[in-house]
Amino acid sequence: MKHRPLSRRRINDLVIHEVQRERLARIARGEIEPMCDREGFFLWSVREGGRPKYADFILPPLLYLYEQERLEHEARKEEADAPADVTAS
């Protein structure tokens, strides 16, 4: 039986899964800060001496993409609402 190549969608799902896993690993090592509540709870779990399962904190691809879009939208909104830095000369 011939091996079927992975579909583009399945490859994308695997990449998104690995991106999340790598972010969690870097958060656990203290290299980066959490960007959302889910990652913050993961960091809290690590700091409390637990060994959390990465799979418990990895979202399905569509939810992860939604979360990233929401975070970007909030960042753009905060940037637009921030007062312009005007320096008097």
Residue frames as a rotation matrix with the C-alpha (Angstrom) as fourth column:
MET 1
0.583 0.813 0.000 0.00
0.813 -0.583 0.000 0.00
0.000 0.000 -1.000 0.00
LYS 2
-0.193 -0.640 0.744 1.30
0.639 -0.657 -0.400 3.37
0.745 0.398 0.536 -0.98
HIS 3
-0.401 -0.031 -0.915 1.88
0.829 -0.438 -0.348 6.06
-0.391 -0.898 0.201 1.65
ARG 4
0.466 0.645 0.605 -0.45
0.797 -0.603 0.028 9.03
0.383 0.469 -0.795 1.23
PRO 5
-0.661 -0.689 0.298 1.20
0.496 -0.699 -0.515 12.43
0.563 -0.193 0.803 1.54
LEU 6
-0.398 0.479 -0.783 -0.15
0.761 -0.305 -0.573 14.71
-0.513 -0.823 -0.243 4.24
SER 7
0.387 0.612 0.689 -2.64
0.852 -0.523 -0.014 17.32
0.352 0.593 -0.724 3.16
ARG 8
-0.405 -0.513 0.757 -1.77
0.271 -0.858 -0.437 20.98
0.873 0.028 0.486 3.36
ARG 9
0.411 0.649 0.641 -4.34
-0.490 -0.436 0.755 21.43
0.769 -0.624 0.139 6.13
ARG 10
0.920 -0.098 -0.380 -2.83
0.335 0.700 0.631 18.60
0.204 -0.707 0.677 8.20
ILE 11
-0.075 -0.995 0.069 0.66
0.854 -0.100 -0.511 20.06
0.515 0.020 0.857 7.75
ASN 12
-0.231 0.068 0.970 -0.62
-0.177 -0.984 0.027 23.47
0.957 -0.166 0.240 8.88
ASP 13
0.794 0.586 0.162 -2.22
-0.298 0.142 0.944 21.86
0.530 -0.798 0.288 11.94
LEU 14
0.627 -0.635 -0.452 1.05
0.750 0.649 0.129 20.12
0.211 -0.420 0.883 12.83
VAL 15
-0.353 -0.766 0.537 3.01
0.562 -0.632 -0.533 23.37
0.748 0.113 0.654 12.46
ILE 16
0.111 0.478 0.871 0.57
-0.456 -0.754 0.472 25.28
0.883 -0.450 0.135 14.68
HIS 17
0.941 0.208 -0.268 0.76
0.095 0.598 0.796 22.52
0.326 -0.774 0.543 17.28
GLU 18
0.242 -0.938 -0.248 4.56
0.927 0.299 -0.227 22.63
0.287 -0.175 0.942 17.27
VAL 19
-0.303 -0.285 0.909 4.60
0.130 -0.958 -0.257 26.45
0.944 0.040 0.327 17.48
GLN 20
0.587 0.597 0.547 2.44
-0.484 -0.284 0.828 26.28
0.649 -0.751 0.122 20.60
ARG 21
0.871 -0.288 -0.397 4.60
0.463 0.752 0.470 23.54
0.163 -0.593 0.788 22.14
GLU 22
-0.107 -0.975 0.197 7.78
0.823 -0.198 -0.532 25.50
0.557 0.105 0.824 21.50
ARG 23
-0.058 0.157 0.986 6.26
-0.266 -0.954 0.136 28.68
0.962 -0.254 0.097 23.02
LEU 24
0.885 0.438 0.157 5.31
-0.277 0.227 0.934 26.74
0.373 -0.870 0.322 26.15
ALA 25
0.564 -0.757 -0.329 8.80
0.800 0.599 -0.007 25.25
0.202 -0.260 0.944 26.37
ARG 26
-0.338 -0.707 0.621 10.39
0.501 -0.694 -0.517 28.70
0.797 0.137 0.589 26.07
ILE 27
0.315 0.522 0.793 8.00
-0.484 -0.630 0.607 30.09
0.816 -0.575 0.054 28.69
ALA 28
0.963 0.046 -0.265 8.93
0.171 0.653 0.738 27.23
0.207 -0.756 0.621 31.03
ARG 29
0.157 -0.984 -0.090 12.65
0.951 0.175 -0.255 28.03
0.267 -0.045 0.963 30.52
GLY 30
0.364 0.060 -0.929 12.00
0.583 -0.793 0.177 31.72
-0.727 -0.606 -0.323 31.22
GLU 31
-0.634 -0.661 0.402 13.08
0.703 -0.275 0.656 32.89
-0.323 0.699 0.639 27.78
ILE 32
-0.730 0.480 0.486 9.80
0.055 -0.668 0.742 34.63
0.681 0.569 0.462 26.92
GLU 33
-0.847 0.511 0.147 6.79
-0.325 -0.280 -0.903 36.01
-0.420 -0.813 0.403 28.77
PRO 34
-0.484 0.759 0.435 3.25
0.758 0.612 -0.224 34.64
-0.436 0.222 -0.872 28.40
MET 35
-0.976 0.164 0.142 1.02
-0.036 -0.768 0.639 36.51
0.213 0.619 0.756 25.95
CYS 36
-0.131 0.991 -0.009 -2.36
-0.475 -0.055 0.878 35.21
0.870 0.119 0.479 27.13
ASP 37
0.252 0.335 0.908 -4.11
-0.968 0.077 0.240 33.79
0.010 -0.939 0.343 30.17
ARG 38
0.976 0.126 -0.177 -3.62
-0.145 0.985 -0.098 30.21
0.162 0.121 0.979 29.00
GLU 39
0.258 -0.958 -0.123 0.15
0.290 0.198 -0.936 30.66
0.922 0.206 0.329 28.81
GLY 40
-0.203 -0.276 0.940 0.10
-0.720 -0.609 -0.334 32.54
0.664 -0.744 -0.075 32.11
PHE 41
0.673 0.502 0.543 -1.63
-0.735 0.530 0.422 29.64
-0.076 -0.684 0.726 33.80
PHE 42
0.807 -0.474 -0.353 0.95
0.258 0.819 -0.512 27.29
0.532 0.322 0.783 32.29
LEU 43
-0.154 -0.911 0.383 3.75
-0.084 -0.374 -0.923 29.41
0.985 -0.174 -0.018 33.76
TRP 44
0.089 0.276 0.957 1.99
-0.956 -0.245 0.160 29.50
0.278 -0.929 0.243 37.13
SER 45
0.952 0.307 -0.008 1.73
-0.298 0.931 0.212 25.69
0.073 -0.200 0.977 37.03
VAL 46
0.420 -0.879 -0.225 5.45
0.363 0.390 -0.846 25.39
0.832 0.274 0.483 36.30
ARG 47
-0.295 -0.573 0.765 6.40
-0.420 -0.641 -0.642 27.83
0.859 -0.510 -0.051 39.06
GLU 48
0.419 0.537 0.732 4.27
-0.899 0.131 0.419 25.95
0.129 -0.833 0.537 41.60
GLY 49
-0.419 -0.735 0.533 6.57
-0.775 0.596 0.211 22.99
-0.473 -0.325 -0.819 41.09
GLY 50
0.462 0.666 0.586 4.20
-0.182 0.718 -0.672 21.01
-0.868 0.204 0.452 38.95
ARG 51
-0.797 -0.600 0.064 5.05
-0.083 0.214 0.973 19.30
-0.598 0.771 -0.220 35.72
PRO 52
0.150 0.961 -0.232 2.08
-0.446 -0.143 -0.883 20.28
-0.882 0.236 0.407 33.59
LYS 53
-0.108 -0.076 0.991 1.34
0.727 0.674 0.131 18.35
-0.678 0.735 -0.017 30.43
TYR 54
-0.865 -0.251 -0.435 1.97
-0.092 -0.772 0.629 20.50
-0.494 0.584 0.644 27.41
ALA 55
-0.798 0.579 0.165 -1.01
0.424 0.346 0.837 18.88
0.427 0.738 -0.522 25.67
ASP 56
-0.066 0.799 -0.597 -3.31
0.975 -0.076 -0.209 20.35
-0.212 -0.596 -0.774 28.33
PHE 57
0.064 0.000 -0.998 -2.31
0.210 -0.978 0.014 23.86
-0.976 -0.210 -0.063 27.23
ILE 58
-0.929 -0.364 -0.064 -2.22
-0.006 -0.157 0.988 23.38
-0.370 0.918 0.143 23.46
LEU 59
-0.061 0.954 -0.293 -5.30
-0.437 -0.289 -0.852 24.62
-0.897 0.077 0.435 21.63
PRO 60
0.253 0.225 0.941 -6.81
0.761 0.554 -0.337 23.19
-0.597 0.801 -0.031 18.47
PRO 61
-0.609 -0.676 0.414 -5.45
0.780 -0.418 0.465 25.10
-0.141 0.607 0.782 15.46
LEU 62
-0.097 0.621 0.778 -8.56
0.587 -0.596 0.549 27.19
0.804 0.509 -0.307 14.76
LEU 63
0.847 0.390 -0.362 -8.86
0.510 -0.402 0.760 28.31
0.151 -0.829 -0.539 18.38
TYR 64
0.048 -0.914 -0.404 -5.16
0.782 -0.217 0.584 29.18
-0.621 -0.344 0.704 18.46
LEU 65
-0.619 -0.251 0.744 -5.47
0.731 -0.530 0.429 31.27
0.287 0.810 0.512 15.31
TYR 66
0.410 0.837 0.364 -8.51
0.508 -0.540 0.671 33.02
0.758 -0.090 -0.647 16.80
GLU 67
0.705 -0.191 -0.683 -6.61
0.646 -0.223 0.730 33.73
-0.292 -0.956 -0.034 20.01
GLN 68
-0.383 -0.924 0.014 -3.69
0.813 -0.330 0.481 35.20
-0.439 0.195 0.877 18.08
GLU 69
-0.371 0.337 0.866 -5.99
0.629 -0.594 0.501 37.40
0.683 0.731 0.009 16.00
ARG 70
0.722 0.681 -0.122 -7.74
0.514 -0.410 0.754 38.63
0.463 -0.607 -0.646 19.17
LEU 71
0.364 -0.675 -0.642 -4.39
0.736 -0.213 0.642 39.46
-0.570 -0.706 0.419 20.80
GLU 72
-0.646 -0.594 0.480 -3.24
0.762 -0.466 0.449 41.35
-0.043 0.655 0.754 17.71
HIS 73
0.046 0.767 0.640 -6.53
0.570 -0.546 0.614 43.25
0.821 0.336 -0.462 17.58
GLU 74
0.821 0.240 -0.518 -6.21
0.571 -0.327 0.753 44.25
0.012 -0.914 -0.405 21.25
ALA 75
-0.097 -0.944 -0.316 -2.62
0.794 -0.265 0.548 45.37
-0.600 -0.198 0.775 20.70
ARG 76
-0.603 -0.071 0.794 -3.62
0.683 -0.561 0.468 47.52
0.412 0.825 0.387 17.71
LYS 77
0.457 0.859 0.230 -6.48
0.532 -0.471 0.703 49.02
0.713 -0.199 -0.673 19.69
GLU 78
0.631 -0.308 -0.712 -4.20
0.661 -0.267 0.702 49.88
-0.406 -0.913 0.035 22.64
GLU 79
-0.474 -0.863 0.175 -1.69
0.807 -0.346 0.478 51.39
-0.352 0.368 0.861 20.22
ALA 80
-0.349 0.435 0.830 -4.39
0.590 -0.586 0.555 53.54
0.728 0.683 -0.052 18.59
ASP 81
0.710 0.697 -0.101 -5.80
0.483 -0.377 0.790 54.63
0.513 -0.609 -0.604 21.97
ALA 82
0.150 -0.734 -0.663 -2.41
0.930 -0.124 0.347 55.57
-0.336 -0.668 0.664 23.39
PRO 83
0.872 0.153 -0.465 -1.71
0.067 -0.978 -0.198 59.29
-0.485 0.141 -0.863 23.35
ALA 84
0.692 -0.651 0.312 0.88
0.425 0.018 -0.905 60.41
0.584 0.759 0.289 20.85
ASP 85
0.325 -0.690 -0.647 4.25
0.828 -0.122 0.547 61.15
-0.456 -0.713 0.532 22.38
VAL 86
0.721 -0.041 0.692 4.76
0.394 -0.798 -0.457 64.83
0.570 0.602 -0.559 21.68
THR 87
0.050 -0.776 -0.628 8.09
0.962 -0.131 0.239 66.35
-0.268 -0.617 0.740 22.65
ALA 88
0.956 0.268 -0.117 8.31
0.246 -0.954 -0.171 70.10
-0.158 0.135 -0.978 22.97
SER 89
0.097 -0.959 0.265 11.35
0.982 0.049 -0.180 71.66
0.160 0.278 0.947 21.38
